[in-house]
Amino acid sequence: MADTEVTDQAAELVERVAAIDIAKASGMVCMRLPHPSREGRRTQEVWNVPASTIGILELGDRLVCQGVTRVVMEATGAYWKPFFFLLEARGLDCWLVNAREVKNVPGRPKTDKLDAVWLAKLTERGMLRPSFVPPKPVRQLRDLTRMRTVLIRERSRHKQRVEKILEDAQIKLSSVATDIFGVSGRSMIEALIAGKRDPRALAEMARGCMVVKKAALAEALTGQFEDHHAFLCRTLLDSIDFLSGQIDALTVRTTQAVEELPCPDPSGGSRPGAGADLVAKLVTIPGVGMRTAQILLAELGPDMTVFPTADHLVSWAKFAPRTVQSGGKNTSGPTGKGNPWIKGAIGEAALSASRSNTFLGARYKRIVKRRGRKRALVAVGHSLLVVVWHLLNEPETPYTDLGSDYHQHLVDPPRRTRDLVRQLKALGHDVTLTSAA
């Protein structure tokens, strides 16, 4: 049963607000409106609604009739999506907020009703920031790329289980072959499952660069592989093949979704089918492949007006250290927990770029000496996101690498010479410089 509460509050920033504390089967709604007859006071109404389509649509009609201008809800698992999308389709301004930023005061009682009231009070005072919720085409592309990433990880786990079974059978194939699921390794495993146990006959199945390792392969394939191991390997290989087929199907569907993705036009309109061009531009960045480019486009979206500057994007993705100031001292804190899908994609790209002879590779080598490997990878990831923002924000601008010697051009030769001479003299050397011809 709904109850009404009259509160004596000062003038607020947002007059008509509603907040929803969402659970799996229901949502606790708190609506706060100006008092109809007493200026400066507000009415508050709290009631429970079912999380069904009909119940949410009825809620939307009621909020629209009351003139509510903003509806706020916490990001609770996947349960917020029906409320957000159905109310948004009803014409309401919906905000999704981070649950970490709306926690109630510690030590106070916690109920669904109190949480909804607290969320509504924060909303009307303008103390919340909305989370980034992309449009429907980008959300669908996200679903495809995230599902593909999950299946790729699951396939990797199955491959690791196969290697564990081979080690249990004293088959040291992974000690000789870099990839036991390549052409040579897969044919040897299939032969073991089929009943062949002769190490020399198995080693003869080597192809390509594995041919020169036949002696080592024969020794590695000498073990105690039994029918029990064959059954387990067969089960896992069938699962790996099935997952590979699913991943290929998702890749095809993802490519189609990218090609059909509408992108913003500089004139203010929309360019259908420009997603493929954006992916082609992202692939030109060192360390970024086709799959990583599709993930970045799906997680960030093609419209960079959501992030006013590259620094906003880096901060949102949590690739910038947090500033901590206390007692007049500034220190850098941890970057925080950001989008795990972006962190995974950028982390792989940064690791790949760090091994390249490019500006990003040189940046990694300069930082890793004094800051360590992890901080150097975060710094390269920071630079990657800045590049991505500019490429997406300026579709006509191509990527141009600054070169691995970029920082050397910034060095002042006379000053560098004086520093080196000073260091040598400090070590007790008498230095005489002669100009090179």
LINGISUL-V506092 format. One record per residue. N is the residue number from 0. SS is DSSP state (H for helix, E for strand, L for the rest). PHI is phi in radians with two decimals (999 if undefined). NEAR is the number of other ideal C-beta (glycine too) atoms within 12 Angstrom. Layout:
N | SS | PHI | NEAR
N | SS | PHI | NEAR
This chain:
0 | L | 999 | 7
1 | L | -1.31 | 17
2 | E | -2.20 | 15
3 | E | -2.07 | 18
4 | E | -2.23 | 22
5 | E | -1.80 | 19
6 | E | -2.09 | 23
7 | E | -1.65 | 14
8 | L | -2.15 | 24
9 | L | -1.35 | 13
10 | L | -1.04 | 15
11 | L | -1.89 | 26
12 | L | -1.29 | 19
13 | L | -1.98 | 29
14 | L | -1.31 | 26
15 | L | -2.07 | 29
16 | E | -2.27 | 43
17 | E | -2.48 | 46
18 | E | -2.29 | 44
19 | E | -2.22 | 51
20 | E | -1.62 | 37
21 | E | -1.69 | 38
22 | L | -2.10 | 24
23 | L | -1.21 | 15
24 | L | -1.84 | 15
25 | E | -2.75 | 24
26 | E | -2.52 | 39
27 | E | -1.60 | 35
28 | E | -1.84 | 43
29 | E | -2.14 | 43
30 | E | -2.02 | 42
31 | E | -2.12 | 42
32 | E | -2.31 | 32
33 | E | -1.13 | 28
34 | L | -1.15 | 21
35 | L | -1.12 | 13
36 | L | -2.19 | 9
37 | L | -1.96 | 13
38 | L | -1.19 | 13
39 | L | 1.56 | 15
40 | E | -1.94 | 20
41 | E | -2.30 | 32
42 | E | -1.78 | 27
43 | E | -2.30 | 33
44 | E | -2.29 | 31
45 | E | -2.20 | 31
46 | E | -2.66 | 28
47 | E | -1.82 | 25
48 | E | -2.21 | 37
49 | E | -1.23 | 22
50 | L | -1.54 | 31
51 | L | -1.74 | 17
52 | H | -1.05 | 19
53 | H | -1.11 | 14
54 | H | -1.11 | 24
55 | H | -1.23 | 35
56 | H | -1.13 | 23
57 | H | -1.11 | 20
58 | H | -1.07 | 37
59 | H | -1.08 | 31
60 | H | -1.09 | 19
61 | H | -1.18 | 25
62 | H | -1.17 | 38
63 | H | -1.13 | 22
64 | H | -1.10 | 17
65 | L | -1.46 | 24
66 | L | 1.31 | 20
67 | L | -1.13 | 36
68 | L | -1.77 | 26
69 | E | -2.59 | 36
70 | E | -2.13 | 46
71 | E | -2.09 | 50
72 | E | -2.56 | 49
73 | E | -1.43 | 37
74 | L | -1.42 | 26
75 | L | -1.86 | 28
76 | L | 0.94 | 14
77 | L | -1.84 | 15
78 | L | -1.31 | 23
79 | H | -1.33 | 33
80 | H | -1.06 | 24
81 | H | -1.02 | 32
82 | H | -1.07 | 44
83 | H | -1.16 | 35
84 | H | -1.27 | 24
85 | H | -1.24 | 30
86 | H | -1.23 | 38
87 | H | -1.14 | 26
88 | H | -1.15 | 17
89 | L | -1.36 | 24
90 | L | 1.75 | 17
91 | L | -1.54 | 34
92 | L | -1.48 | 24
93 | E | -1.75 | 36
94 | E | -2.08 | 37
95 | E | -1.86 | 34
96 | E | -2.11 | 34
97 | L | -1.30 | 26
98 | H | -1.10 | 23
99 | H | -1.18 | 13
100 | H | -1.67 | 22
101 | L | -2.17 | 32
102 | L | -1.13 | 19
103 | L | -1.30 | 23
104 | L | -1.11 | 13
105 | L | -1.04 | 7
106 | L | 1.61 | 7
107 | L | -1.53 | 12
108 | L | -1.08 | 13
109 | L | -2.17 | 16
110 | L | -2.38 | 17
111 | H | -1.07 | 28
112 | H | -1.13 | 27
113 | H | -1.14 | 22
114 | H | -1.12 | 33
115 | H | -1.15 | 39
116 | H | -1.12 | 36
117 | H | -1.08 | 35
118 | H | -1.11 | 43
119 | H | -1.18 | 44
120 | H | -1.16 | 31
121 | H | -1.13 | 32
122 | H | -1.17 | 39
123 | H | -1.22 | 34
124 | L | -1.64 | 23
125 | L | 1.19 | 17
126 | L | -1.78 | 20
127 | L | -2.10 | 31
128 | L | -2.07 | 19
129 | L | -1.32 | 25
130 | L | -1.42 | 25
131 | L | -1.40 | 29
132 | L | -2.05 | 23
133 | L | -1.28 | 25
134 | L | -1.19 | 22
135 | H | -1.01 | 19
136 | H | -1.03 | 28
137 | H | -1.25 | 32
138 | H | -1.10 | 23
139 | H | -1.16 | 24
140 | H | -1.14 | 40
141 | H | -1.05 | 32
142 | H | -1.02 | 24
143 | H | -1.21 | 35
144 | H | -1.19 | 39
145 | H | -1.22 | 26
146 | H | -1.10 | 26
147 | H | -1.10 | 35
148 | H | -1.09 | 31
149 | H | -1.10 | 21
150 | H | -1.20 | 27
151 | H | -1.11 | 27
152 | H | -1.14 | 19
153 | H | -1.16 | 22
154 | H | -1.11 | 28
155 | H | -1.11 | 19
156 | H | -1.11 | 18
157 | H | -1.12 | 27
158 | H | -1.13 | 30
159 | H | -1.15 | 19
160 | H | -1.20 | 22
161 | H | -1.10 | 38
162 | H | -1.09 | 28
163 | H | -1.12 | 19
164 | H | -1.15 | 33
165 | H | -1.12 | 36
166 | H | -1.14 | 21
167 | H | -1.12 | 19
168 | L | -1.57 | 29
169 | L | 1.12 | 20
170 | L | -1.74 | 38
171 | L | -1.67 | 25
172 | H | -1.11 | 43
173 | H | -1.21 | 25
174 | H | -1.36 | 20
175 | L | -1.90 | 31
176 | L | -1.61 | 34
177 | L | -1.15 | 15
178 | L | -2.21 | 18
179 | L | -1.31 | 35
180 | L | -1.86 | 29
181 | L | -1.32 | 22
182 | H | -1.07 | 19
183 | H | -1.21 | 32
184 | H | -1.09 | 36
185 | H | -1.14 | 27
186 | H | -1.15 | 29
187 | H | -1.18 | 44
188 | H | -1.13 | 38
189 | H | -1.08 | 24
190 | H | -1.17 | 27
191 | H | -1.07 | 39
192 | H | -1.12 | 31
193 | H | -1.27 | 19
194 | L | 2.03 | 16
195 | L | -1.37 | 21
196 | L | -2.16 | 23
197 | L | -1.24 | 17
198 | H | -1.06 | 29
199 | H | -1.19 | 19
200 | H | -1.17 | 21
201 | H | -1.19 | 35
202 | H | -1.15 | 31
203 | L | -1.21 | 22
204 | L | -1.42 | 32
205 | L | -1.11 | 32
206 | L | -2.29 | 20
207 | H | 1.10 | 16
208 | H | -1.23 | 16
209 | H | -1.42 | 31
210 | H | -1.09 | 16
211 | H | -1.29 | 14
212 | H | -1.90 | 26
213 | H | -1.07 | 25
214 | H | -1.10 | 18
215 | H | -1.15 | 20
216 | H | -1.14 | 34
217 | H | -1.07 | 25
218 | H | -1.23 | 20
219 | H | -1.21 | 32
220 | L | -1.53 | 42
221 | L | -1.54 | 24
222 | L | -2.78 | 24
223 | L | -2.12 | 18
224 | L | -1.37 | 34
225 | L | -2.00 | 19
226 | H | -1.09 | 16
227 | H | -1.07 | 15
228 | H | -1.14 | 28
229 | H | -1.10 | 26
230 | H | -1.13 | 17
231 | H | -1.13 | 26
232 | H | -1.12 | 37
233 | H | -1.08 | 22
234 | H | -1.10 | 19
235 | H | -1.23 | 29
236 | H | -1.13 | 31
237 | H | -1.10 | 18
238 | H | -1.14 | 22
239 | H | -1.11 | 30
240 | H | -1.12 | 21
241 | H | -1.13 | 18
242 | H | -1.12 | 26
243 | H | -1.08 | 24
244 | H | -1.11 | 16
245 | H | -1.13 | 22
246 | H | -1.14 | 27
247 | H | -1.09 | 18
248 | H | -1.13 | 18
249 | H | -1.16 | 28
250 | H | -1.11 | 25
251 | H | -1.11 | 17
252 | H | -1.16 | 22
253 | H | -1.14 | 35
254 | H | -1.06 | 26
255 | H | -1.12 | 20
256 | H | -1.13 | 31
257 | H | -1.14 | 38
258 | H | -1.15 | 24
259 | L | -1.62 | 21
260 | L | -1.23 | 39
261 | L | -1.30 | 26
262 | E | -2.10 | 33
263 | E | -1.18 | 26
264 | L | -1.79 | 16
265 | L | -0.98 | 17
266 | L | -1.37 | 8
267 | L | 1.82 | 9
268 | L | -1.62 | 11
269 | E | -2.33 | 18
270 | E | -1.87 | 21
271 | L | -1.25 | 17
272 | L | 1.37 | 20
273 | L | -1.59 | 28
274 | H | -1.11 | 37
275 | H | -1.11 | 26
276 | H | -1.16 | 25
277 | H | -1.16 | 41
278 | H | -1.11 | 37
279 | H | -1.09 | 23
280 | H | -1.24 | 30
281 | H | -1.15 | 41
282 | L | -1.15 | 26
283 | L | -1.27 | 23
284 | L | -1.32 | 41
285 | L | -1.02 | 34
286 | L | 1.59 | 37
287 | L | -1.76 | 38
288 | L | -1.71 | 20
289 | H | -1.11 | 24
290 | H | -1.15 | 30
291 | H | -1.14 | 35
292 | H | -1.10 | 39
293 | H | -1.15 | 40
294 | H | -1.14 | 38
295 | H | -1.09 | 47
296 | H | -1.14 | 45
297 | H | -1.24 | 38
298 | H | -1.41 | 38
299 | H | -1.66 | 41
300 | L | 1.42 | 35
301 | L | -1.42 | 39
302 | L | -1.67 | 30
303 | H | -1.55 | 31
304 | H | -1.18 | 19
305 | H | -1.13 | 24
306 | L | -1.98 | 24
307 | L | -0.99 | 13
308 | L | -2.37 | 18
309 | H | -1.12 | 27
310 | H | -1.13 | 17
311 | H | -1.10 | 22
312 | H | -1.13 | 38
313 | H | -1.09 | 31
314 | H | -1.18 | 24
315 | H | -1.11 | 31
316 | L | -1.37 | 36
317 | L | 1.10 | 25
318 | L | -1.97 | 38
319 | L | -2.18 | 27
320 | L | -1.12 | 20
321 | E | -1.42 | 17
322 | E | -1.46 | 15
323 | E | -2.13 | 13
324 | E | -2.09 | 11
325 | E | -2.70 | 9
326 | L | 1.09 | 7
327 | L | 1.40 | 6
328 | E | -1.92 | 9
329 | E | -1.82 | 12
330 | E | -2.29 | 13
331 | E | -1.73 | 17
332 | E | -1.72 | 14
333 | L | -1.16 | 17
334 | L | -1.21 | 27
335 | L | 1.72 | 23
336 | L | -1.67 | 14
337 | L | -1.94 | 29
338 | L | -1.16 | 29
339 | H | -1.16 | 18
340 | H | -1.24 | 31
341 | H | -1.21 | 36
342 | H | -1.08 | 29
343 | H | -1.15 | 26
344 | H | -1.18 | 41
345 | H | -1.18 | 44
346 | H | -1.08 | 31
347 | H | -1.12 | 28
348 | H | -1.13 | 39
349 | H | -1.15 | 41
350 | H | -1.12 | 28
351 | H | -1.21 | 26
352 | H | -1.17 | 36
353 | L | -1.14 | 34
354 | L | -1.68 | 21
355 | L | -1.68 | 24
356 | L | -1.61 | 17
357 | L | -2.31 | 30
358 | H | -1.05 | 31
359 | H | -1.14 | 41
360 | H | -1.12 | 31
361 | H | -1.16 | 31
362 | H | -1.10 | 36
363 | H | -1.09 | 38
364 | H | -1.15 | 26
365 | H | -1.25 | 25
366 | H | -1.48 | 26
367 | H | -1.12 | 23
368 | H | -1.15 | 13
369 | H | -1.97 | 11
370 | H | -2.06 | 19
371 | L | 1.71 | 13
372 | H | -1.19 | 19
373 | H | -1.15 | 19
374 | H | -1.16 | 24
375 | H | -1.15 | 27
376 | H | -1.16 | 34
377 | H | -1.12 | 35
378 | H | -1.13 | 34
379 | H | -1.17 | 42
380 | H | -1.08 | 44
381 | H | -1.02 | 35
382 | H | -1.12 | 38
383 | H | -1.07 | 46
384 | H | -1.15 | 46
385 | H | -1.10 | 32
386 | H | -1.12 | 40
387 | H | -1.06 | 44
388 | H | -1.05 | 35
389 | H | -1.17 | 27
390 | H | -1.18 | 34
391 | H | -1.37 | 38
392 | H | -1.37 | 30
393 | L | -2.18 | 18
394 | L | -1.04 | 26
395 | L | -1.53 | 14
396 | L | -1.62 | 16
397 | L | -1.44 | 17
398 | L | -1.47 | 28
399 | L | -2.21 | 16
400 | L | -1.31 | 23
401 | L | -1.31 | 20
402 | L | 1.67 | 19
403 | L | -1.23 | 23
404 | L | -1.71 | 17
405 | H | -1.07 | 20
406 | H | -1.21 | 19
407 | H | -1.20 | 15
408 | H | -1.23 | 13
409 | L | -1.48 | 14
410 | L | -1.39 | 15
411 | L | -1.46 | 11
412 | H | -0.97 | 14
413 | H | -1.07 | 11
414 | H | -1.17 | 12
415 | H | -1.10 | 15
416 | H | -1.12 | 16
417 | H | -1.08 | 15
418 | H | -1.12 | 15
419 | H | -1.17 | 18
420 | H | -1.12 | 18
421 | H | -1.08 | 14
422 | H | -1.16 | 14
423 | H | -1.15 | 16
424 | H | -1.16 | 15
425 | H | -1.14 | 11
426 | L | -1.53 | 11
427 | L | 1.64 | 8
428 | L | -1.78 | 12
429 | L | -1.71 | 9
430 | L | -1.85 | 16
431 | L | -2.22 | 9
432 | L | -1.75 | 14
433 | L | -2.22 | 6
434 | L | -1.17 | 7
435 | L | -1.29 | 4
436 | L | -1.21 | 3
